[in-house]
Amino acid sequence: QVQLVESGGGLVQAGGSLRLSCAASGSISMMNPIGWYRQAPGKQRELVAGISRGGNTNYADAVKGRFTISRDNAKNTVYLQMNSLKPEDTAVYFCNYLLGSLVYWGQGTQVTVSS
């Protein structure tokens, strides 16, 4: 079993920054793919950023150059540093972990960017 707990969300003005954390516990390996998704009201959940097994990172076009994903293997934690936030970044952000054919999700953390 895998547990993912996100934190770090909140209300921020446009242009501001937030850092999200995803603490993973249970039967995990931080070398497995892990990433961040988001879901805005009335929209589908979408990939924001991910780290592959080999450590390669990928980003949605909408966040490239503004968001950075990283992981601390010793702490079993993945981070999402979000800079230059825009109102359209407002969403619930979810941590996602892949273990073979199994997909695990956290409960999500709300990010609200005011204009």
LINKAPE-V320522 format. One record per pair of residues at least 6 apart in sequence whose C-alpha atoms are under 7 Angstrom apart, sorted by the first residue. I is the first residue (numbers start at 1). J is the second residue. Records with the same first field share a line. If there is no record, write none. Layout:
# LINKAPE-V320522
I->J / J
This chain:
# LINKAPE-V320522
1->26 / 27
2->25 / 26 / 27 / 28 / 104
3->24 / 25 / 26
4->22 / 23 / 24 / 25 / 95 / 105 / 106
5->22 / 23 / 24 / 106 / 107
6->20 / 21 / 22 / 23 / 95 / 106 / 108 / 109
7->20 / 21 / 22 / 109
8->18 / 19 / 20 / 21
9->20 / 109 / 110 / 111
10->110 / 111 / 112
11->111 / 112 / 113
12->112 / 113 / 114
13->113 / 114 / 115
14->84 / 85 / 86 / 87 / 113 / 114 / 115
15->84 / 85 / 86
16->83 / 84 / 85
17->82 / 83 / 84 / 85
18->81 / 82 / 83
19->79 / 80 / 81 / 82
20->79 / 80 / 81
21->77 / 78 / 79 / 80
22->77 / 78 / 79 / 95
23->76 / 77 / 78
24->76 / 77
30->73 / 76
31->53
32->52 / 53 / 98 / 99
33->51 / 52 / 53 / 97 / 98
34->50 / 51 / 52 / 96 / 97 / 98
35->49 / 50 / 51 / 95 / 96 / 97
36->47 / 48 / 49 / 50 / 93 / 94 / 95 / 96
37->45 / 46 / 47 / 48 / 93 / 94 / 95
38->45 / 46 / 47 / 48 / 91 / 92 / 93 / 94
39->45 / 46 / 91 / 92 / 93
40->90 / 91 / 92
47->60
48->59 / 60
49->58 / 59 / 60 / 69
50->57 / 58 / 59 / 69
51->57 / 58
66->82 / 83 / 84
67->80 / 81 / 82 / 83
68->80 / 81 / 82
69->79 / 80 / 81
70->78 / 79 / 80
71->77 / 78 / 79
72->78
85->113
86->113
87->113 / 114 / 115
89->113
90->111 / 112 / 113
91->110 / 111 / 112
92->108 / 109 / 110 / 111
93->108 / 109 / 110
94->105 / 106 / 107 / 108 / 109
95->105 / 106 / 108
96->104 / 105 / 106
97->103 / 104 / 105
98->104
